[in-house]
Amino acid sequence: MTMHGTLANEAVLLHHRPDGLPTPDCFEAVSQSLPALGDGKVRCRTHYISLDPYIRSVIAGNHMGHGIGPGEVVPGETVAEVVASHHPDWPEGTQVRCPGGWQQFSDHLPEALHRLPTGLSRPSLALSVLGMPGLTAFAGMHRLGEVASGDTVVVPAAVGGVGALAGQLGRLAGARTIAITSGEEKCRIAVEELGYSACIDRARDDVAAALSELAPDGVSLYFDLVGDPLLTTVSQQLAVGGRVILCGLMGDYNGAQKTTGPPPGLWIGKRATVKGLVVYDFEHERLEFERRYTPLVEDGSIRANEECHPGLSSAPDAFCRLMRGENTGKVVVELAQAAAS
Amino acid sequence: MTMHGTLANEAVLLHHRPDGLPTPDCFEAVSQSLPALGDGKVRCRTHYISLDPYIRSVIAGNHMGHGIGPGEVVPGETVAEVVASHHPDWPEGTQVRCPGGWQQFSDHLPEALHRLPTGLSRPSLALSVLGMPGLTAFAGMHRLGEVASGDTVVVPAAVGGVGALAGQLGRLAGARTIAITSGEEKCRIAVEELGYSACIDRARDDVAAALSELAPDGVSLYFDLVGDPLLTTVSQQLAVGGRVILCGLMGDYNGAQKTTGPPPGLWIGKRATVKGLVVYDFEHERLEFERRYTPLVEDGSIRANEECHPGLSSAPDAFCRLMRGENTGKVVVELAQAAAS
């Protein structure tokens, strides 16, 4: 590999769209040659790739009206290093966040590049607790949910990329926080590492009964990351005047059909306020979010709960695990860095 | 009939619970003798009875945890006159609003009695545009919906008790208002009498296509009074950031099952804010509501759209029409007043 000749670019493409839960054979590893770097463009070498559930709908072709098809590189946000540049603002060696996708190298116009927060002990944080999942948690808990002391907050997918910070933001705001996840190990992480007040194991517990016991006065804020059937179950346990943040739909991502929602009469009776969250709307708050939370992550007040997989070839398996709900934290893939560049 | 001997009280009882749409045979007219008036109680003679969709769930036994069974007088809010009193604050001749139900006479403790708004040209207004349906419209449009100039508002059941005022409040706030109702006559009432900007006839028009045409920039406020399938159809036509007030569920009232709601992904994509409305929460605003809107109703700025049925015996038929959506306004029943009392 040389920076000046034709570069080989290891990449993972979508082979075919998944039917239901994705399997590794939906993806295909290839080696492609990189073209010459275009005018004004910047070439980045991927260091970390963020794997996120919304990619499931991107590869289905229907993520908010966008998507990719077979033969295209699987997209994803990355932390990368500039290795060649035709733009003076982005010199070689700069660490950036960019939509690099599942590949070693990616070329971008400067508007697609973002500098990392300053003071990060490891760059992957810019993809997890201080990145898009973190900003999602912040927007949901603070901007839409207006979490406050006295709230009883419920977070499903509680140890995942968004959930892990949502729970911690609730705790830091003085709320009682109840995790919902599956399996003993994830329940342990939720309570011991992430500081939830309690955890419900949906693989084993009766969620409704557990909520009745843990939140006898009702749930005042539910940060929905998964849709039904949990959405309806938790909505039935809302306090009067409870809030619901609609943010994710694990069932829809994997399925062919859009799931229906809870009976509206449920939300009428609870006088609920329900808000749809799309993190892109909060991009203008990202710098302030990074400035405010980087010190809290670095001093350990907030735990960055990452599950890191080594090598680009681990991406398909790691993504399939994520979509089966088996991840124990925000999923990132770390690419080996060339000894010399 | 005498005020001092045993009084005959004509009443309509629930005969059996309806299965689906109610039919007149679900009700039974009887003549009962009134007991002596209890200590501290006030006897009222019914003048007008309000018929409202929520009564359908009351006679099903499941209105927000309450209900009645066969053999009981069908409940309902009434305008009545005090004809005997054991309480000095409520002398004979006082006009009151009270939960009198479908009967000629009803006895109440003073806490169940309310004075009518002052300045009413006809007392039934206290059951319609200046009563509970009116307060519901006010709470939904102003308190939860925060309607404002520039809004595009959609109101289903547009000429009914709640809808008729909701549409007018939208217009008075400077919003563009789109009615949804069924049939030519109700569409005429919506536009010509109630001042909606436009009306969609759901019996004839393709509602989605009509909304696309009438609201090309999307619906910013939907005051839902009927549930699905209209709720999903209109939600698909929401503007980004649109608001939905969940207030009524015509389908649920008549059916045995609770309907599911729209796919949550729809509300996520629209960044919708959805709020459940129960009018009882706004009882503390009623006096101010009456004070503010009585002059507007009396000077004709707001039209009171009532459908008045003569005689207690008309109540079952009128209620069944209401539950089939055939009413052309807020449904009230007017009882003949005795020549001498």
Interface residues (C-beta under 8 A of the other chain):
Chain A: M64 D224 G227 D228 L231 L246 C247 L249 D252 K258 T259 T260 G261 P262 P263 P264 G265 L266 W267 I268 G269 K270 R271 A272 T273 V274 K275 G276 L277 V278 D281
Chain B: M64 D224 G227 D228 L231 L246 C247 L249 D252 K258 T259 T260 G261 P262 P263 P264 G265 L266 W267 I268 G269 K270 R271 A272 T273 V274 K275 G276 L277 V278 D281
